[in-house]
Amino acid sequence: MSWVLRYEQTAEKELSKLDKGIQRSIKEYLSEVCQLEDPAFRGHPLTGPWAGYHRYRVGQIRMIVDIDRSVITVTVIKIDRRDSVY
């Protein structure tokens, strides 16, 4: 089963500001995640104000995503360096 990958507008803007090599790594990583049976197996669930979301890591970059099992969609909410993403 393949999951649909979507980006919120702010996440697309954040991604476009990153180095091209990092952009490629992030896109490859997210493509791999969308091929998994359950994208929640990779990454970690968040707590506190971000409860209900998951995070993935590529190097120093963190991606906060919403995994919607009802419509089989992974939506990227935020992309930023680990010290400022939360």
Rosetta constraint file for C-alpha pairs under 8 A:
AtomPair CA 1 CA 35 HARMONIC 6.71 0.50
AtomPair CA 1 CA 36 HARMONIC 7.31 0.50
AtomPair CA 1 CA 37 HARMONIC 6.14 0.50
AtomPair CA 2 CA 34 HARMONIC 5.74 0.50
AtomPair CA 2 CA 35 HARMONIC 4.94 0.50
AtomPair CA 2 CA 36 HARMONIC 7.08 0.50
AtomPair CA 2 CA 37 HARMONIC 7.57 0.50
AtomPair CA 3 CA 34 HARMONIC 4.72 0.50
AtomPair CA 3 CA 35 HARMONIC 6.47 0.50
AtomPair CA 3 CA 36 HARMONIC 7.86 0.50
AtomPair CA 3 CA 72 HARMONIC 5.28 0.50
AtomPair CA 3 CA 73 HARMONIC 5.46 0.50
AtomPair CA 3 CA 74 HARMONIC 6.70 0.50
AtomPair CA 4 CA 34 HARMONIC 6.76 0.50
AtomPair CA 4 CA 72 HARMONIC 6.33 0.50
AtomPair CA 4 CA 73 HARMONIC 4.64 0.50
AtomPair CA 4 CA 74 HARMONIC 6.08 0.50
AtomPair CA 5 CA 30 HARMONIC 7.75 0.50
AtomPair CA 5 CA 31 HARMONIC 7.80 0.50
AtomPair CA 5 CA 34 HARMONIC 6.84 0.50
AtomPair CA 5 CA 73 HARMONIC 5.96 0.50
AtomPair CA 5 CA 74 HARMONIC 4.99 0.50
AtomPair CA 5 CA 75 HARMONIC 5.96 0.50
AtomPair CA 5 CA 76 HARMONIC 7.67 0.50
AtomPair CA 6 CA 73 HARMONIC 7.18 0.50
AtomPair CA 6 CA 74 HARMONIC 6.20 0.50
AtomPair CA 6 CA 75 HARMONIC 4.63 0.50
AtomPair CA 6 CA 76 HARMONIC 6.21 0.50
AtomPair CA 7 CA 11 HARMONIC 5.89 0.50
AtomPair CA 7 CA 12 HARMONIC 5.97 0.50
AtomPair CA 7 CA 75 HARMONIC 5.50 0.50
AtomPair CA 7 CA 76 HARMONIC 4.75 0.50
AtomPair CA 7 CA 77 HARMONIC 6.67 0.50
AtomPair CA 8 CA 12 HARMONIC 6.37 0.50
AtomPair CA 8 CA 75 HARMONIC 6.90 0.50
AtomPair CA 8 CA 76 HARMONIC 6.11 0.50
AtomPair CA 8 CA 77 HARMONIC 5.63 0.50
AtomPair CA 8 CA 78 HARMONIC 7.87 0.50
AtomPair CA 9 CA 13 HARMONIC 6.36 0.50
AtomPair CA 10 CA 14 HARMONIC 6.20 0.50
AtomPair CA 10 CA 77 HARMONIC 7.39 0.50
AtomPair CA 10 CA 78 HARMONIC 6.96 0.50
AtomPair CA 11 CA 15 HARMONIC 6.04 0.50
AtomPair CA 11 CA 76 HARMONIC 6.38 0.50
AtomPair CA 11 CA 77 HARMONIC 5.70 0.50
AtomPair CA 11 CA 78 HARMONIC 4.87 0.50
AtomPair CA 11 CA 79 HARMONIC 5.70 0.50
AtomPair CA 12 CA 16 HARMONIC 6.17 0.50
AtomPair CA 13 CA 17 HARMONIC 6.60 0.50
AtomPair CA 14 CA 18 HARMONIC 7.01 0.50
AtomPair CA 14 CA 78 HARMONIC 7.50 0.50
AtomPair CA 14 CA 79 HARMONIC 5.95 0.50
AtomPair CA 14 CA 80 HARMONIC 6.93 0.50
AtomPair CA 15 CA 23 HARMONIC 6.42 0.50
AtomPair CA 15 CA 79 HARMONIC 6.47 0.50
AtomPair CA 16 CA 23 HARMONIC 7.47 0.50
AtomPair CA 18 CA 22 HARMONIC 6.51 0.50
AtomPair CA 18 CA 23 HARMONIC 6.24 0.50
AtomPair CA 19 CA 23 HARMONIC 6.20 0.50
AtomPair CA 20 CA 24 HARMONIC 6.21 0.50
AtomPair CA 21 CA 25 HARMONIC 6.33 0.50
AtomPair CA 22 CA 26 HARMONIC 6.14 0.50
AtomPair CA 23 CA 27 HARMONIC 6.18 0.50
AtomPair CA 24 CA 28 HARMONIC 6.12 0.50
AtomPair CA 25 CA 29 HARMONIC 6.08 0.50
AtomPair CA 25 CA 58 HARMONIC 7.32 0.50
AtomPair CA 26 CA 30 HARMONIC 6.12 0.50
AtomPair CA 26 CA 58 HARMONIC 6.47 0.50
AtomPair CA 27 CA 31 HARMONIC 6.02 0.50
AtomPair CA 28 CA 32 HARMONIC 6.28 0.50
AtomPair CA 29 CA 33 HARMONIC 6.30 0.50
AtomPair CA 29 CA 58 HARMONIC 7.65 0.50
AtomPair CA 30 CA 34 HARMONIC 6.22 0.50
AtomPair CA 31 CA 35 HARMONIC 6.67 0.50
AtomPair CA 32 CA 36 HARMONIC 6.96 0.50
AtomPair CA 33 CA 39 HARMONIC 5.50 0.50
AtomPair CA 33 CA 42 HARMONIC 7.22 0.50
AtomPair CA 34 CA 39 HARMONIC 6.36 0.50
AtomPair CA 34 CA 74 HARMONIC 7.40 0.50
AtomPair CA 35 CA 39 HARMONIC 8.00 0.50
AtomPair CA 39 CA 43 HARMONIC 7.95 0.50
AtomPair CA 39 CA 67 HARMONIC 7.40 0.50
AtomPair CA 39 CA 74 HARMONIC 7.88 0.50
AtomPair CA 40 CA 44 HARMONIC 7.24 0.50
AtomPair CA 40 CA 45 HARMONIC 7.66 0.50
AtomPair CA 40 CA 54 HARMONIC 7.17 0.50
AtomPair CA 40 CA 67 HARMONIC 7.43 0.50
AtomPair CA 42 CA 56 HARMONIC 7.36 0.50
AtomPair CA 43 CA 54 HARMONIC 6.46 0.50
AtomPair CA 43 CA 55 HARMONIC 5.41 0.50
AtomPair CA 43 CA 56 HARMONIC 4.66 0.50
AtomPair CA 43 CA 57 HARMONIC 7.25 0.50
AtomPair CA 44 CA 54 HARMONIC 5.38 0.50
AtomPair CA 44 CA 55 HARMONIC 5.39 0.50
AtomPair CA 44 CA 56 HARMONIC 6.87 0.50
AtomPair CA 45 CA 51 HARMONIC 7.38 0.50
AtomPair CA 45 CA 52 HARMONIC 6.98 0.50
AtomPair CA 45 CA 53 HARMONIC 5.99 0.50
AtomPair CA 45 CA 54 HARMONIC 4.28 0.50
AtomPair CA 45 CA 55 HARMONIC 6.44 0.50
AtomPair CA 46 CA 50 HARMONIC 5.64 0.50
AtomPair CA 46 CA 51 HARMONIC 5.08 0.50
AtomPair CA 46 CA 52 HARMONIC 6.56 0.50
AtomPair CA 46 CA 53 HARMONIC 5.64 0.50
AtomPair CA 46 CA 54 HARMONIC 5.47 0.50
AtomPair CA 46 CA 55 HARMONIC 6.85 0.50
AtomPair CA 47 CA 51 HARMONIC 4.16 0.50
AtomPair CA 47 CA 52 HARMONIC 7.30 0.50
AtomPair CA 52 CA 66 HARMONIC 7.41 0.50
AtomPair CA 53 CA 64 HARMONIC 6.64 0.50
AtomPair CA 53 CA 65 HARMONIC 5.77 0.50
AtomPair CA 53 CA 66 HARMONIC 5.04 0.50
AtomPair CA 53 CA 67 HARMONIC 7.11 0.50
AtomPair CA 54 CA 64 HARMONIC 5.75 0.50
AtomPair CA 54 CA 65 HARMONIC 5.36 0.50
AtomPair CA 54 CA 66 HARMONIC 6.43 0.50
AtomPair CA 54 CA 67 HARMONIC 7.48 0.50
AtomPair CA 55 CA 62 HARMONIC 6.60 0.50
AtomPair CA 55 CA 63 HARMONIC 5.44 0.50
AtomPair CA 55 CA 64 HARMONIC 4.52 0.50
AtomPair CA 55 CA 65 HARMONIC 6.09 0.50
AtomPair CA 56 CA 62 HARMONIC 5.75 0.50
AtomPair CA 56 CA 63 HARMONIC 5.17 0.50
AtomPair CA 56 CA 64 HARMONIC 6.64 0.50
AtomPair CA 56 CA 65 HARMONIC 7.82 0.50
AtomPair CA 57 CA 61 HARMONIC 5.79 0.50
AtomPair CA 57 CA 62 HARMONIC 4.66 0.50
AtomPair CA 57 CA 63 HARMONIC 6.35 0.50
AtomPair CA 58 CA 62 HARMONIC 6.52 0.50
AtomPair CA 60 CA 81 HARMONIC 5.69 0.50
AtomPair CA 60 CA 82 HARMONIC 5.77 0.50
AtomPair CA 61 CA 79 HARMONIC 6.91 0.50
AtomPair CA 61 CA 80 HARMONIC 5.55 0.50
AtomPair CA 61 CA 81 HARMONIC 4.50 0.50
AtomPair CA 61 CA 82 HARMONIC 5.64 0.50
AtomPair CA 62 CA 79 HARMONIC 5.78 0.50
AtomPair CA 62 CA 80 HARMONIC 5.65 0.50
AtomPair CA 62 CA 81 HARMONIC 5.95 0.50
AtomPair CA 62 CA 82 HARMONIC 5.50 0.50
AtomPair CA 62 CA 85 HARMONIC 6.72 0.50
AtomPair CA 63 CA 76 HARMONIC 6.81 0.50
AtomPair CA 63 CA 77 HARMONIC 7.40 0.50
AtomPair CA 63 CA 78 HARMONIC 5.65 0.50
AtomPair CA 63 CA 79 HARMONIC 4.55 0.50
AtomPair CA 63 CA 80 HARMONIC 6.80 0.50
AtomPair CA 63 CA 85 HARMONIC 7.98 0.50
AtomPair CA 64 CA 76 HARMONIC 6.06 0.50
AtomPair CA 64 CA 77 HARMONIC 5.49 0.50
AtomPair CA 64 CA 78 HARMONIC 5.15 0.50
AtomPair CA 64 CA 79 HARMONIC 6.59 0.50
AtomPair CA 65 CA 74 HARMONIC 6.47 0.50
AtomPair CA 65 CA 75 HARMONIC 5.39 0.50
AtomPair CA 65 CA 76 HARMONIC 4.39 0.50
AtomPair CA 65 CA 77 HARMONIC 5.29 0.50
AtomPair CA 65 CA 78 HARMONIC 7.18 0.50
AtomPair CA 66 CA 74 HARMONIC 5.77 0.50
AtomPair CA 66 CA 75 HARMONIC 5.13 0.50
AtomPair CA 66 CA 76 HARMONIC 6.54 0.50
AtomPair CA 66 CA 77 HARMONIC 6.94 0.50
AtomPair CA 67 CA 72 HARMONIC 7.64 0.50
AtomPair CA 67 CA 73 HARMONIC 6.06 0.50
AtomPair CA 67 CA 74 HARMONIC 4.67 0.50
AtomPair CA 67 CA 75 HARMONIC 6.53 0.50
AtomPair CA 68 CA 72 HARMONIC 5.77 0.50
AtomPair CA 68 CA 73 HARMONIC 5.24 0.50
AtomPair CA 68 CA 74 HARMONIC 6.33 0.50
AtomPair CA 68 CA 75 HARMONIC 7.95 0.50
AtomPair CA 69 CA 73 HARMONIC 6.68 0.50
AtomPair CA 78 CA 85 HARMONIC 7.26 0.50
AtomPair CA 79 CA 85 HARMONIC 6.87 0.50
AtomPair CA 80 CA 84 HARMONIC 6.55 0.50
AtomPair CA 80 CA 85 HARMONIC 5.04 0.50
AtomPair CA 81 CA 85 HARMONIC 5.89 0.50
AtomPair CA 82 CA 86 HARMONIC 7.78 0.50
